[in-house]
Amino acid sequence: MLTRHGIGAVTLSLLLVLSGCAAPADEPSLAEGGAGAVSNTSDIASPDANFSDPDDDPLGWEEGYWYNESLRIDQSDGLSDAELDRYMARSMARVEYLRHEEFTENVSVDVLTRTEYRQRSANRSANQSAEAAAFDEWNNQVWEALFVTGEENDSQEAISGTQGSSVAGFYSPRNDAITIITNSPDSPTIDNATLVHELTHALQDQHYDLTSEKYSAETQDGELAVDGAIEGDAKYVELRYASMCGGEWACVPTPTAEGGSGGSGGSINYGIFLTIFQPYSDGPVYVHDVLERGGWDALDEMMRNPPASTEQTIHSTDEEPVPISFRSRATNGWSTFSEQGQGGSDTLGEASIFTMFWYQARTANADTVPVRDISETESRYDTYNYDAVPSNGWANDRLFPYEKSTGSGEEYGYVWVTEWDTEGDAREFRDAYLNILAAHDAAKQGQNTWVIEDGPFADAFRVRIDGTRVVVVNGPTVEDVNDIRPRN
């Protein structure tokens, strides 16, 4: 998928090993297309199999193969061109059958080594424009505000490192092609789940045009919400496919040895990964709920009008975010990044706020949310639980990064305005946020003002609550905080 906020929608294969957490026992591996996600039941045609080709092109039949037809394919030595053609045709038929939509054209598959994939990402970073560099400076403040990457870290490098370790494949709506990431390009293997997931994206693109503006968002929360529809739909099909393998269907085994399509190596930031993964976790549950309420017509309507916030995909609600107005009153050279985001601001949303609390509980022992609760899920289509007390009741938020040029370089800060459904929800957020500051040994230095003296998040913070609104102001010093957002 296209990378818009640096958290682009891609197929992830990393088995996320969290402290005290595991994927639900009745689900495939957490792997988004990783080895082990689908049973390695043998897929050899029965001697008396007889599948006649239809006169037309019905759902569940593609290029000479029915969805329940067996194949003679052995991936142990990689896929030949002929095997790949058969594998693709039967997989397309199965996606049609599960998704109740017909492919209107064939889908091509390209192969890329993991080294090449990482190198392309590195080249894009090295050759980025001044506009992209400004975005990175702005986006660094977003991830710093979430206590995921500190001041000495480049958020885009952390995102690329995490994705470079966990991407199994992706579909490009601009090229109408699937790319599989593998360590053995001359004899590639393709995991069942990866192929089915990406073929679902190709099917979506043929029916809804994923390059449409409605699938592009200006904010991080908006992007994750849209991905909750796009990735949720694909993951739902993938999970239904997995449940059929080893039972009603025989599936092409995927070798688990080195050289498969799964991820390996690289640097992983689990706060970033958990944020990126939310659409893959809550999206299938959201899609299932839509189908339960209104069937395939309702899912079609949802795809044409995707959700607006991660609150909607976490809780399967249609509650709309409340508007937040903001006027900058910064003095002494501080200004917003007016060309970035939505009028200089980003919306982080409930999923990212939950990740902040969970990640700080895990890495800094902050008293925010129980770390192990992330594995307490209720739906068979869910992987992780993003529902927690201090992030529930989210009504909206806007984060405004700030910058200031000085003789020694650039300085940065931000104003984060959050709105909550009730005053109780606002207090729960405020209290958990203050517990993050406490975990970093913040010292109180005035009314509603704290300073972290050392470490990756060393800064001054003002945290004020007013009814259902909590406002966080951050800057290098207390004086800078007062310049970024004067008290009166």
N, C-alpha and C positions, 0 to 999 in steps of 0.2 A: 504494500500500500504506500501511498504518498506520505512522506514525513512532513508534518505541518508544525507541530510543536516540539519536534525532536523526540516524540514518543510514538512514532508512526505505527500503524496497525500492521504487524507482521506475525507470521506463525512462529510461536516460541516452542522450543523443544526441551528447554532446561527443566530437569526435575528439581524443583525448588525445595531444598531441605531447610526447613525452619526449625528453630529450637522447640522441641516438643511437639512438632506438627507433622502430620502425614495426610496424604490424600484419603478421602473416604474409602472404606473397604469395598463398597459395592460399585466403585467407579473404576475406569481405566486409570493408568498412571496420570499424574498431573501433566505429564508431557503433552505439549501442544504439537502433536505429530512426532513425538520422540519414540525411540525404540521401546517396546513393551506396552504401548498404548492400545494395541490391538492383538488379539490372540494370534499366535503363529501356527494356527491349524493348517495342515496341508491342503493345498488347493490343486488337486489333480483331477482331471475330468473322469467321470464314470464311463466305463466302456459302452454302456447302453444309453448314454446321454443323447437326446435328440431335441434340439432347439431350432425350430423352423424360423426363418426370417419372415417378418411381416411384409405386406404389400405397401404399407405406409410407414410412418415413423412415430410409433406410440411412445408414451412415457415408459421408461424402463428398458428401452432398446436403443443401442447406438452402434453404428458401424459394424453390424453383423453379430452383436453380442447382447444377450438378455442379462438383466440385473442378477438373476439367480443362476446364471450359467457358470460352470467351472472352467478354469483355465489351466493349461499345462505350462507353468512358469516357475523357474528356479532362480532366485536372486543370489544364491550363494557365490556365484562367480560374476555377479553384476547382470544388468539387463541388456540384452541385444536390442537393436532397433525394432525388430519384429515383435519381441516380447513387450517392449514399451508400448507399441501401437495397440496390442491386444489388452494390455493392462489399462491403458488410458480409456479405450472404448468401453470395457466392462465397468470401470470406475465411473465414467460419465453416466452410464445406464443406471448404476446404483444411486448416484446423486439425484438423478431425475426421479427415480422411484421414491426416495426418501423425502425429497423437497417438493414434489408435486409440480415441477416446472420442467419445460422442455428446453434443452440446449438448441439454440438457433444456428450455431456454427461451431466448428472444431476449435480446440484450444491447444496451443503449442506449449512445449516444455523445453526450457533451457536449463543447463547445468552450470553451476559456478562453484569453485572450490571455496572453502572457508577462508583460506588465505587471501584469495582474490576479493572476496566479499569485504573482509576487513580492510584490504588495501584501498578499495574503492571508497569506503567510508573515510579512510584517512586522507585520501586525495581530495575528497570534497571539503574536508575541514581545512586542509592546507591551502586550497585554492578559493576559499570562500571570499565573497565580496565584502566591502565595507558595510553594506546593509546587513549581511549575514552576521558579521562580527558584532554589530550593534544589537542584533537579536540575541546573540549569545550572552552579551553583557546583561541585557534585560532578563533573559531566562535564568541566568545564574542567581539572580535575586529571588526568583520564584522558588527554586529548589532550596536556596538557603533559608527562605522564610518557612519552608516545610521541615527544616532541620534534617535534610537528607544529604545535601552536599554543603561543605563548609566554604569559608572565604578563600582558602587556598586551592580549592578544587574547581575544575571546569565542568559544568554540568553536562555539556554536550559530549565531552570525552567519557564521562561516566555512563551516559546513556548509550553511546556507541559501543563501549566496552561490554555493557550488559547485553545489548542486542547481538553483538558479534559473537558472544558465547552461546546464545540461546536461539538464534534464528535457524529454523530448519528449512524454510522456504517462504516464498511470497508470491502474490499475484500482482502484476502491474496493470491497472486499468488503462493506462496510456499506451502500453505495448500489447495489450490483450494476450499476455503470456504468463505462464507460471515459471518461476525460477526455483530450482531445488539446490540447496547448499549441501555439498558433499565433500568428503575427503578423498574420494576416488572417482574423479570425473571420467576416466576412461572406461570404468566399469561401474557405473552408478547403481545404487540401490535407492528405492523410494519407499518410505514408510507408508502404509495404508492410510493412516490418519492424516499425514501431511498432504497426500494427494487428494483425498476426499475433501479436506478442509479448503484447499486452494481451488479445487474445481467448483466448490460451492460459491466462492468469490467470483469465479468466472461466470457462473450462471447468474449471480446477482447483477454483474456488470452488463450482461446481455439483456437483462430485463429492466434494470433500473438506471443504468449508466452511472457507475461509481465516480466518474469525473464530474458529475453534476455538482453545482455549488452547494446544494443542500447537504452534501456529505462532507463539506469542508467547514470547520469551525474556527472562530477567532480566539477561543479560549481553551485552556487545558481541560476544564470540565466538559465543555461542549464537545471537544474532540473525543474524550472518553465515552461520553453519552452516545454519540453517533456510532462509535465503534461497538458500543453495547448492542446496537442493532445489527451492524454488519458482521462483527466477529461472533456475536451471540448466535446469529442465524447459522453461521458456518460451524461453530462449535457444537451447536445442537444437532446438526446433521451428522457431524463427526461422532458424537456420543451415541446417537441412534445406530449408526453404522457399526461402531465397536460392539454394541450389544448384540448385533446379528452375527458377528464373526464367531466361529466356533460352535454356533448353534444352527440357525437356519441357513447360514451361508458359510461356504469355505472361503478363506481369504489368503492371499499371497503372503507367505511368510517373509518377514524382514530380518535379515541377519543382524545380530546385536553386536558383532565384533567391530573393531575400528574400521572406519571407512563407510559407515552408514550415513544416513542423512541427519542424524542428531547432532547437537551442539557439543563442543568440547573446548576447553581452555578459555583464556580470556579473563577479564576482571569483571566481577559481578557486584553491583550495588543492589542489595535486596530491597531497599526502600524504593528505588526506581523500578525494579522488577515487579514488586507487588502493585505499584501504581499502574504499570503497563498491563498487568495481568487482569485487572478488574473487569474489563469487558468480556474476557474469556471465561471468567468465573460467574459473574452475575448475569451476563448477557444471555446464556442458554436458559437460565431460570426465567428471565423476563420473556424470552421468546416462547417458552413452554406455556407460561401464564397467558400470553396473548392468544396462543392457539387454543387453549382450554376455554377461553371466554368467547372467541369468535371464529375459530377455524382458520383455514388458509386465506380467506378473504381478509380477515383481521390482520394476519401477518403481512399480507401484501400492502395493506393500508399503513401499517407500522413502518415498513421499509420505505414507503413513499414519503412518510412524515416521521422521521426518526426522533427519538427522545431528546429532550433539551438539557437534561442534567443527569449526573450519576445518582442523585437521590431517586430519580424515577426508575433506574435500572436496579438499584439496590433493594428498593421497597416495592417494586411493581406498582407504582402510583403514577397518576397523571398530574400531580401537583406541580404548578409552575413556580419558578423562582420569583421572588418579589423584587421590584426594581430598587436599585441603589443609586442615588445621585451623589456626586462627589465634585467638589471644587478645590483645586490645589491652592494652598495659602503659603507655600514654601517661600523662604527668604534666604538671603545671604548666598545666592548662587546655586541653590538646589533646584532641580527641575525634573519633570517626568520624562520618560521616553515616549514622546507624543506620537511617533510613527509606528510604535510597536503595539501588538495586541489589539484590544478594543479601546481605542482612545487612550493608549498608554497603559491600560490595566489588563490583568488576567483574572480569570475566575478559577479558583483551585477546586472547589466543589467537595462534596461529602467524601468521595472515594479517596482523594488526595489528603484530606484532613484526617481521615481514619488512618491512612498510611503513616502520616506524621506521628500520630500518637502511638501506633504499634511499633514503628521503627525506633522511636526514642525509648519505649519500654524495653525493647530487645537489646539495643546497643548502649543505652545510658542508664538502664534500670529506673527510668522515670515512672512515677506512680500515675499512669494514665489509663491503660487498658490491660487486662490480663492477656499476656502473650499467647497462651495456649488456646484462648477462645477463638482464635482465627480458624481452627479446624472444626469448630462446632457448627456444622451446617445441617439444614433440614431437608433440602431438596436433593434428589438423586442426580440432578443436573448441575449442582453447585460444587465448587472446589474449596473455596475459602469464604469465611464469614466477614464481610466488611461492615457489619451492623454493630455499632458500639455506642455506649451512652454519651461520651463527650462529642461525638460527631453526628449523632442523631439530632433531629430537630433543625437541621440546616435549612435556611430559607434562601440564602444567597451570600456571595462574598465577592469583593473586588480587591485585588492586590495591585498597588501602584508602585513599581520600582522607581527609585530616584537616583540621580547622579549629580556629581559636582566636580568640576575641574579645579585642581590645586597646583601649586608649584611642584609638588612631588608626585603628581599623577592624578588618577581618578579616584573618587570616593563614592561609596554607594550606600543606599538605605532604602526603606520602603514604608508605605502606609498600607495596612491590611484592614479593610472594613468588612466585618462579618455581621450578617443578620440571622436571627434565630426565630423559630416559631413562637417560643414563649420565653419569658424572663428566666424561668428555670433552666431551659436549654442553654441560654446565654451564660448563666452562671456555671453550668457544668463544663462548657467549653473553656471559659476563663480559668476555672480552677485547674483543669487538666493542663492548660497551657502554662500556667504558673509553675506547675509541677515539673514541666520540662526545663524551665529556667532554673528551678531548684536543683535538678539533676546535674546541671552544669555549673553549680556553685555560684549562682547569681546573687549579688549583694544588693539589698535595697538601698537606694540613694535618693529618697524623696518620695512624695506621694505618687503612687502608681508607677514608679520608675525603678528599674533594676539594671545592673551592669554585670555582664560576664567578662571577667578580666582576662582569662586565658582560654586557649583552645580554638577549634575551627569555627566556633560561633561567637567569638569574643566581640561584643558590641554592647550598646545601650538599648534598652527597651522601655517603652511606656505602654502599659496595658490598662485600658479604661473601659468600664462597662456602663452603659446607659440604657436601661430597660432591656430591649431585645437586641441591642447592638453592642458588639465588642470591637474596639479599635486597637490595633497594635501598631506602634510607630517604632521603627528601628533606624539606628544610625551609628556611626563609629563612636560618638561620645554623647553625653547627656545634652551638651550644647547643640550638637548636630540634630538630635531628636527634636529639640525645641525649635530649630530652624526649619526642619522638614515639615513639622506640623505644630505651629504655635498653639499654645493652650487656648487662647482667646481669639 
